[in-house]
Amino acid sequence: MPQIPPAEFYAIPLRVHTFLADVPLHDVWAVDLPTHRDGVTLSEFLRRANQGGINKLPPVARALFRLRLFLGRIFRLEAEPKEALAASFGSRLTPEDRARSSVVSGTLEGMFRVIYRFENEQLLEIQNRTVQCGPQCPR
């Protein structure tokens, strides 16, 4: 997974650029996906991708991920702060964003909350004792 320059990310016309304009961008990574097919929406891609889940990771990555989650439970690192909903990026949604999203903001998907999911863009968020993060998945 190669890291890409922020300028390359900002060149893609995405809602997130204005939505989180005041949030520092720490890094950007590109994920090489299988062959592009016209007409495949983000929802369809996610449906296919989620059929494998964590079990598609290589054994070493799977073990490290499970170790991190195990230690997180022991040290309560995964606990969501009391003010999480008030601090959520979801509070920034406009009525138009809410209407356009195919998933209700705040819906849990695994460890993440969906902020929005448009046809070819989504913003997820995780808040715990170590981070408030918005992994964003375009096209």
Contacts in CASP RR format, 6 or more apart in sequence:
PFRMAT RR
TARGET T0000
AUTHOR 0000-0000-0000
METHOD contacts of the structure
MODEL  1
MPQIPPAEFYAIPLRVHTFLADVPLHDVWAVDLPTHRDGVTLSEFLRRAN
QGGINKLPPVARALFRLRLFLGRIFRLEAEPKEALAASFGSRLTPEDRAR
SSVVSGTLEGMFRVIYRFENEQLLEIQNRTVQCGPQCPR
1 29 0 8 1.000
1 30 0 8 1.000
1 31 0 8 1.000
1 32 0 8 1.000
2 29 0 8 1.000
2 30 0 8 1.000
3 27 0 8 1.000
3 28 0 8 1.000
3 29 0 8 1.000
3 30 0 8 1.000
4 28 0 8 1.000
4 29 0 8 1.000
4 30 0 8 1.000
5 28 0 8 1.000
6 25 0 8 1.000
6 28 0 8 1.000
8 28 0 8 1.000
9 25 0 8 1.000
9 28 0 8 1.000
10 17 0 8 1.000
12 138 0 8 1.000
12 139 0 8 1.000
14 121 0 8 1.000
14 136 0 8 1.000
14 138 0 8 1.000
15 97 0 8 1.000
15 116 0 8 1.000
15 118 0 8 1.000
15 121 0 8 1.000
15 123 0 8 1.000
16 121 0 8 1.000
16 123 0 8 1.000
16 136 0 8 1.000
16 138 0 8 1.000
19 89 0 8 1.000
19 92 0 8 1.000
19 97 0 8 1.000
19 123 0 8 1.000
20 89 0 8 1.000
20 92 0 8 1.000
20 123 0 8 1.000
20 134 0 8 1.000
23 89 0 8 1.000
33 45 0 8 1.000
41 119 0 8 1.000
41 120 0 8 1.000
42 117 0 8 1.000
42 118 0 8 1.000
42 119 0 8 1.000
42 120 0 8 1.000
42 121 0 8 1.000
42 122 0 8 1.000
42 137 0 8 1.000
42 139 0 8 1.000
43 102 0 8 1.000
43 117 0 8 1.000
43 119 0 8 1.000
46 122 0 8 1.000
54 62 0 8 1.000
54 65 0 8 1.000
55 62 0 8 1.000
57 65 0 8 1.000
69 78 0 8 1.000
71 77 0 8 1.000
72 78 0 8 1.000
76 129 0 8 1.000
77 128 0 8 1.000
77 129 0 8 1.000
77 130 0 8 1.000
78 111 0 8 1.000
78 128 0 8 1.000
78 129 0 8 1.000
79 128 0 8 1.000
79 129 0 8 1.000
80 127 0 8 1.000
80 128 0 8 1.000
81 87 0 8 1.000
81 127 0 8 1.000
81 128 0 8 1.000
81 129 0 8 1.000
84 127 0 8 1.000
85 91 0 8 1.000
87 127 0 8 1.000
87 132 0 8 1.000
88 106 0 8 1.000
88 113 0 8 1.000
88 115 0 8 1.000
88 125 0 8 1.000
88 127 0 8 1.000
89 115 0 8 1.000
89 123 0 8 1.000
89 125 0 8 1.000
89 134 0 8 1.000
90 105 0 8 1.000
90 106 0 8 1.000
90 115 0 8 1.000
90 116 0 8 1.000
90 125 0 8 1.000
93 101 0 8 1.000
93 105 0 8 1.000
93 115 0 8 1.000
93 116 0 8 1.000
97 116 0 8 1.000
98 105 0 8 1.000
98 116 0 8 1.000
100 116 0 8 1.000
100 118 0 8 1.000
101 114 0 8 1.000
101 116 0 8 1.000
101 117 0 8 1.000
101 118 0 8 1.000
102 117 0 8 1.000
102 118 0 8 1.000
102 119 0 8 1.000
103 114 0 8 1.000
103 116 0 8 1.000
103 117 0 8 1.000
103 122 0 8 1.000
104 114 0 8 1.000
105 113 0 8 1.000
105 114 0 8 1.000
105 115 0 8 1.000
105 116 0 8 1.000
106 113 0 8 1.000
106 114 0 8 1.000
106 115 0 8 1.000
107 113 0 8 1.000
107 114 0 8 1.000
108 114 0 8 1.000
109 124 0 8 1.000
111 126 0 8 1.000
112 124 0 8 1.000
112 125 0 8 1.000
112 126 0 8 1.000
112 135 0 8 1.000
113 124 0 8 1.000
113 125 0 8 1.000
113 126 0 8 1.000
113 127 0 8 1.000
114 122 0 8 1.000
114 123 0 8 1.000
114 124 0 8 1.000
115 122 0 8 1.000
115 123 0 8 1.000
115 124 0 8 1.000
115 125 0 8 1.000
115 134 0 8 1.000
116 122 0 8 1.000
116 123 0 8 1.000
120 138 0 8 1.000
120 139 0 8 1.000
121 136 0 8 1.000
121 137 0 8 1.000
121 138 0 8 1.000
121 139 0 8 1.000
122 136 0 8 1.000
122 137 0 8 1.000
123 134 0 8 1.000
123 136 0 8 1.000
123 137 0 8 1.000
124 134 0 8 1.000
124 135 0 8 1.000
124 136 0 8 1.000
124 137 0 8 1.000
125 132 0 8 1.000
125 133 0 8 1.000
125 134 0 8 1.000
126 132 0 8 1.000
126 133 0 8 1.000
126 134 0 8 1.000
126 135 0 8 1.000
127 133 0 8 1.000
END
